[in-house]
Amino acid sequence: MGIGVVLISGELRKEISEYLGTGTNNVAELTAIQRGLEALKVRDRPIVVYSDSAYAIGLLSKGWKAKANTELVARIRALCANFPRLSFQKVSGHAGVPENERCDELARQAVERGR
């Protein structure tokens, strides 16, 4: 499994592509959010996380109870607490959303590199 993250701030852009090994798509979605938040140096301004994962958004912003991946979810929730103006926005997966498509491409590239 691999992850892809695109960070955008005005004209600045950073991309993250990382091979994670074997696991589930839910772990990859959560880890991508974690890596994106960890990469941010400024934490007190508005941050919007766009994700096509209803699972990740539900766990991190809608109070869903984690039945699996509990340690990972707990770590990310603790990280989220450092961002007072953090919000999550659901986007449709595989629907032509440019940055979401780029994240998928970065994840695929990470898997190819990891093999």
Order of alpha helices (4+ residues) and beta strands (2+ residues): beta-beta-alpha-beta-alpha-alpha-beta-alpha
